[in-house]
Amino acid sequence: MHIPDGFIDGKTAAVTAALSAVGVGLALRQVRRELPARKVPLLGLAAAFLFAAQMVNFPVAGGTSGHLVGGVLVAALLGPGAAIIVVTTVLIVQCFLFADGGVLALGANVLNMGIIGGGGGYILYRLVCGRRPGMRRRITAIAFAAWCSTVLASISCAGQLAWSGTVSWPAAFTAMAGVHMLIGLGEGLISAMAFLAIQRTRPEVIANSAMTSAREDAVDPARPGHRWTLLFYGLLAALGVAIFVAPFACPWPDGLEAVAARLGFGHKTVRAALPAVAPDYQVPGMHWAAGATALAGAAGTLVVFGLAWLLGRCLVPEQAARNPGNP
């Protein structure tokens, strides 16, 4: 669902960029005030996992593919603000390093996949969970909210295309919502399975509330060791997906690309204003396609991991964990 440059006009790009700036600003504020310092490394791990997972397209009916967005999954683990920051970090790296999504359309992509997909999906997740959810209800809530987030993001994208005059609203709405209802099934299934796997292997990552007290760092001296173990193996798993799975992902066009070809506006794509380091996840000068994708995926995974963790460290200093007065 990454919108390339040329699909939306200047006014749509400007409005979506402004809305995204406000949404990301509020997310940064929430993370600064409420995310425990002990969960800061998980921002990097979540970003690395989402980046690698988004490289793995799965087939959908009609020669179309889809991929995980993951906003609801991260929101369920770390909170909506953290989900918006993680998805935004991934989108920025995809845009500037790999030309996956347009530079001028970055605000629209952040709005669709980060704020509407992650933040809006989290609201649905909490509504379905209720006040005292059991694990079965949480899994159901994640699957449903993840499906809804995909469909809502696609409808938002359709509205942006229609407002830009790229295609009519009835055609855009029908095509985008229809194909993403199918893609959303994969989003919901993968999100639910990932959440269940985390709950069974690392239940300490999941709390009753993602925003827990930072005092927990001090009362359990074993947690730092567990944290670093989780970080190491989680990053290793993300690199494994990027290196060994992504090069063999489904090559079919994704939902937006398929809709653009079907409705006849695919030719509107324009070359990015800034040259990417490895466009289309291919390393320049490397003729082995699978190896180039694996190398680009590994590099991107490490970059988003570092950026998200560094941003978290800047927002939530380590001293906050040692100061009982901080929230």
N, C-alpha and C positions, 0 to 999 in steps of 0.2 A: 504493500500500500504506500510505498515511498513515492511521493509525487516528484517528478523531475521538473526542471526548469522548462517553461514553455506551456505547461498545462494550465496554469492560472495566471491571471493578469496582475498588473502592478497594484491595483487597489486591494485585491484579495490577499496578495502577498503581504502588503503593509498592515492590513487589519489583523490578519492571523498572526503576524509577527508581534504586534502590540499585545494581543490577547495572550499569546504564549509567554511574552515577557512578564506580564502580570502573574500568570499562573505559576511560572517557574520561580518568580520572586517570592510568592506566598509559600511555595514548597520549600525553598531555601530557608525561609524564616521558621517553618514548622520543624524542619530537620535540626536547625540550630537550637531550638528551644526544647525539643522533646525526644530526639533520638539519643539513646544511651551511648556513651563513648565506647562501650564494649562491642557495640554493633556496627561501628564505623567500618571495620574491615569487610563486613558483609556487603556494604555498598559496592566495593570493588569486585567482590566475588559474584554478586548478582549481575553487575554490568558485564563481567567476563562471560558468564553463562548465557545471558541474553544475546550478546553479540555472536557467540558461537552458534547458539540455537537458531538465530535468525538467518544464518547461512544455509541451514538445512531445510530446503523446500520439500514439502510432501505433496504427492499428486492428489488432485481433486478432479471431479468429473468434468468432461468436456475439454481435456487437454490443458487444464489450468492447474497451477500449483499454489500452495500457501505456505506460510511459515509462522512460527510462534512469535507473538509480540511480547507477551509475558508481563504486561503491566499489572494485571490483577494478581498474579502469583507473587510478585515482589511486594505489592501493597499488602497482601495478606500476611506476609512475613515481617515486613519492616515498616509498614504504614504508607499512606497515600503520598505524602511529601517525598519520602525516599523513593517511591516508585517513579514519580515524575522526574526526579533528578537522575535516576539510573537510566530510564528510557531516553531522556534528553542527551545524556552523555553518549550513549550508544549511537543515537541519530547523528550527533555532531561528528563523531569519528567516521561513521559510514559515509557521511556527506563529503567531508573534506579530504579524507584519505582514499576513499574507494569510489567516489562519484555515485554513491547509492542514495538517490534523493538529491534534488536540486538545492543549490546554495540559496537562491531567492525564495524557494519553496520550503526552506527549513522551518520557518515559523508555522506553516500549515501542517507539516509532518509532526512537529512537536505537539501542536494542538490536538491533532487527530489521535495519534498513538500514545502520547504521553499524558496529556491532561484529560481528554475525553475517555481514552481507552483505559489508562491507569487510574486516574482520579475518579471518573464517573463509574468505572467498573467496581471500584472499592465501595462506593456508596451502595450499589446493588448487592455486593457481597455482604455488607453489614446488615442490610435490610433482611436478607434471607437468613442470615445466621441467627438473628434475634439476640436476646440478652445473655442467655447461657447456652451457647451451642456445644453440642457434642462433636466428636470427630467426624461422624457420618454426615452430620448436617453441614459442617465446614466444607467437607469435600464436595457435597452437592452444591453449596453456595458458590464455591470457587468455579466449578464447571459451568454453572449457569451464568455467573457474572462474567466469566471470560468469554463465553459465547456472545453475550449481550454487548460486551465492550468492543468486540470485533465488528459486529453489525452497526453499532452506533458510530464507530470511527469511520466506517465505510459510507454511512449516510452523510456524515459531516463532510467527507471528501467529495461526495456527489454534489452537495450543496455548493462547495467551493468551485467545482468545475462548472456548474450551472451559472453561478454568479459571475464567473469570468467570461461567460459566453462561449465556452469551449464546446459544450453539448447541452441539449435541453434538459431541464430538470426531470421530467417524467422518464426519459431514456436513461439518464444517469442514475436516478434513484432505483429504478427497476433492475438495471444491470449490476450496479455495485452492491446493493443489498442482497440480491439473489445469490451471486457467487460467494459473497462473504458469509452468508448463512451456512454454506457448506464449509468454508474455511474455518468458521467459528467452531464447528464441531471438533476439528483437530486442536484448535486453541484450548477449548474447554477440557478435552481429554488429556492433553499433555500437561496442562496446568494442574489438574486434579491429581494425576499420577505423580508429578514432581512433588507436590505438596505432601502427598501420602508417603512418598519415599523419604522425604526430609523428616516427617513426623516419626517414622519408624527407626531411622538411623541416627538422627540428631535432634531429638525432641527439645533440647535446650534452646534451639534456635527459635522455636515457636513458643510464644508466651500468650497468656490470656489477652494481653494487649501488647501491640508492638512497641508501644512507648512505655517501657518500664523504668523503674528508678535506677539511676546510675549507681546507687549504693551497692547493688548486687555484685559489682566488680570486687569490692573490698571484702565481702563476707564469705566468698568462696574462692580460696586461693587456687583451687584446681582449674578454675574456668579459663585463665589465660592459656594454659597448656592445651586444653581442649580446643580453644579458639584457634590457635595456630595450626593444630592438626587438621581441623575442619578447613581452614584456609588453604593449606597445602594441597590436600586431596581434592578439594573443590576446584581449585585452579587447574590442577592436573587433569581433572575430568573435562573441564571446559576446553583445555588445549587439545585433549584427545578428540573431542567432537569436531573442533575446527580443523585438525590435521587429518584425521582418519575417516570422518563421516562427511564433512562438508564438500570435499572434492567429488563425491559421488551422489550428491543430492539431485533431486528431480530437476531436469533442465527446462521444464515447461514454463511458460510465462506466468507471473503471479496474477492475482486478481485484477489489479489496476491495469497491468499491461494487456491482459486478455480483453478487458472491457474497452480499452483504447483501440485495440485492433478491430474489435467487433463493431464499434460505433464510428470508427474512421477518424480518430484524432491522434493516433499514435505518431503521425508525422510532425506534430507540433513540438516534439521534444527538441530542445536546443542544447548545444554544447555548454558545459559549465563554464562560468566566467573565470573560475580558478582551476588550473589543471590539478587533477588528483594524482597522488603518489602511485597508487596501483588501481587504476580504473577497472571496474568489474571484477575486482579481487584477482587480478592477474598481474604478476610482477613483470615490469618491462624488461625485455631481453631474455626472459626465461621461456623456453619453447615447450617445456613439459607442462601441459595445462593443469593436470591434477597436482603436480608439485608446486606450481605457482599459486594455485588456490590455497593449498595447505600452508604455504609460507605466509601468504597474505593474511589468512585466517589466524594463524598463530601470532603474528605481529599485532593484528588488530585486537585480539583477545588480551594481550599483555598491555596494550596502550589504554584500552578502556578500563581495565582493572586498575592501572596506575592512576589514571585521571579521576576515576570515581573515588578511590581511596584517598587521594590527595585532597580532593574537594571536601570529603567528609572530615579529614583531619583539620582542615582550615575552618570548617563550620563548627565542629565539636572538638575543641582542644582536649588532649588527654588529661589535663588538670581538672576538667569538669568531673571526671570520674572520682577524683580524690576529694572534691569539695562537696560536702553534704548539702550545702546551701543551694547548689545548682539543681534545676529540675531534671 
